[in-house]
Amino acid sequence: MADRYGFTTISTELEDRILVVKLNRPDRLNALNKVMHDELGELYGRIERDADVDVVVLTGEGKAFCVGADFDQMEENLARGGYEDGHPDLMYGSVRMARSILAVSQPMIAAVNGHAIGLGATLALFCDVVYMAETARIGDPHVKAGIVAGDGGPVLWPMLVGMNRAKEYLMTGDLVTAQEADRIGLVNHVLPGDELLDAAMAMARKLAAGAQIAIRFNKRLVNKELEERVNKVYDLALALEGLTFETADHREAVQAFLEKREPVFGQG
C-alpha cells in the first residue's frame, strides 16, 4: 500500500477511511530528531485537511512507541556551542505542533505498543482514546535531563490524573506501568501487546462507522478545556524549558547519558 503523505520518519497508510500513522525510527526507539519533529509539525495539518480520513490510529514501529527526544541530537546541539538563539524550535515549532494537534477534528486513537516517554507520552495523551500494551511504560522524565517538561506534561497530566499526582510524576520523572496508568485514569485500555493494534483498529472501525459530524463535535466540546490550558500554559512552559536547556544540570545530564552513568546534579 502506498504511503499517504511521503514523510521519511513517519509512515502513513489509509484504508477504509482509517489512517494508520507509525512513528518510524525503530533503530532509535522512535526517538525524535529534528527531521521527525518537523514532520510531526506537518503531519497534523495534513490530517486535518484530509477529507478522506475519518479516524487516525497512531502507533510506533518496532518495540517502542516513542522514547522522546534523541539524546544524540542534544549532544550535537551542545557540541556546536548551544541551542539556536531564542529557541525557535521550542517557542514556535512546539507551540505550533500542539495547536495543530488540537485542530484535528477527526478522532485519534493511540496504540502505545512500547515505552512512551517525554514527548512520546505527550503525543499519545493528546489522542482521544489511548490503548497501552501491558508491558509498556509511560512517563515524562524531562526533569531527569535537567529540563522543564515543556511540551505537554504540565498541560495534560493534571487534567488526566489530578494536580498532586501530576506534580509527583513531573517532579520525579518516574515512569508509570501500564497497569498503574490504567488505575489512575491516564489511559483507557491495557492489553497484551499482540492484541493491542487489533483492539485499536476495532475502535477505529467503530468510530468510522459512526455519525461523523456528531463524533467530531463531541470531541471539539470536550477539548475546549484542553485548548484553554494550552493557550494559558504552553508558551510559559516552553519558555521555562528553553531556560533549563542552558543550565549546568542539563549539560551534566547529557554527558552522563553519553557516558552511561547517573548524573550528579547541582555541581555547576
Buried (B, 14 or more C-beta within 10 A) or exposed (E): EEEBBEBEBBBBBBEEBBBBBBBBBBEBBBBBBBBBBBBBBBBBBBBBEBEEBBBBBBBBBBBBBBBBBBBBBBBEBBEEEEBEEEBEBBBEBBBBBBBBBBBBBBBBBBBBBBBBBBBBBBBBBBBBBBBBBBBBBBBBBBBBBBBBBBBBBBBBBBEBBEEEBBEEBBEEBBBBBBEBBBEBEBBBBBBEBEBBBEBBBEBBBEBBEEEBEEBBEEBEEEBEEBBEBBBEBBBEBBBBBBBBBEBEBBBBBBEBBEEEEEBEBEEE
